[in-house]
Amino acid sequence: MKILVVDDSKSDRMIICNMLKDFTLLTAGDGIEAMELIESDPDIAIMILDINMPRMNGFQVLEAIGNHSVYKKISTIILTNYDEIDNEIRGLELGALDYIRKPLNIRSLRKRIELHVSLKNAQLALEQHNFILEKAVLQRTNECNNIRDVTIRAMVSLLEVRNIESGNHTKRTPWMMKAFCEHLRTKDAYRFILTDNYIAELFSTAPLHDIGKVGIADSILLKPGKLTPEEFEIMKLHTTYGVEALQSADNRTDDISFIRTATEIIGTHHEKFDGSGYPNGLKGKEIPLSGRLMAIIDVYDALVSERIYKPAFKHQVALAILDKERGNHFDPDLVDGFLEIESQIKEIHDRYEQHTS
């Protein structure tokens, strides 16, 4: 730690340096010299600064370092004369932490400097401690995210093993979700909702939307024909099964926000904007944004993909179906946003076509 003494009086500089000879000192005769030293030496922690100097006075130095993110961390003690009360106030307003009046009282100056050195050492120790803590938190967060991602992949693989969903479906839906959200947040209505963190959660949880299907019998899931009313009622339970699976783990995880987003997607992506969906018959904005987004993405991908019970529809045909269902199945505003990036959505689908996996 270095102390910079800035004073145009050689005698005052000599007195101060003599009194502080056990510290590492630098000296300057005016503000210009002081700024040159500050810019060249990052170890300057404390500055004793005279106010009345030629070329560049103490106020100008305080203004210069106050506008700089690094230099303003220097603890500054200003030197003023007894009759310069206004200067003391102005110096403190510009960021100085303390003042010492001339003529210098050596014992008082020494005690002030020792106090500020102790405070600076404590500040540096706290910053180092916080750095270590932040590093540990970041490492722990990364570990938790890795565990979460591995868990998601393991859960999704259950669907793939049973041939309930293709791996490509679980690859396409998160990338469509990401593109959809990034486009929507260019609009005023979603700018402050679709934050980076929320989009990241939606991206990670999108593949889980049908995870509850692992609890449905193959005879229903893989039936090539139309389901009977009774079979469809059983099929609808996959939303409830998925939500219950996540809620059972809710009290054993720190990632509450992630669980909430996943639960919303799983439980509401079959709700319809007009209230005719399942499992709870939610209507309009009662349906969480995550569920309204997932509904459009899931239906589009199902339409343009070959399934055991249907052939793949053309991209434009799928878009026409989505458009027709605005206000009925889907949120009209979200349909507009989806159609605005339809070429990007198609590119994502084509990138992960079934034969490429």
ABEGO torsion letter per residue (X at the ends): XBBBBBBABAAAAAAAAAAAAABBBBBBABAAAAAAAAAABAABABBBBBABBBGBBAAAAAAAAAABAAAAABBBBBBBBAABAAAAAAAAAAGBABBBBOBBBAAAAAAAAAAAAAAAAAAAAAAAAAAAAAAAAAAAAAAAAAAAAAAAAAAAAAAAAAGABBAAAAAAAAAAAAAAAAAAAABAAAAAABBAAAAAAAAAAAAAAAAAAAABBAAAAABABBBBAAAAAAAAAAAAAAAAAAAAAAAABABAAAAAAAAAAAAAAABBAAGABOAAGBBEAABBAAAAAAAAAAAAAAAABBBAABBBBBAAAAAAAAAAABGBABBAAAAAAAAAAAAAAAAAAAAABAAAX
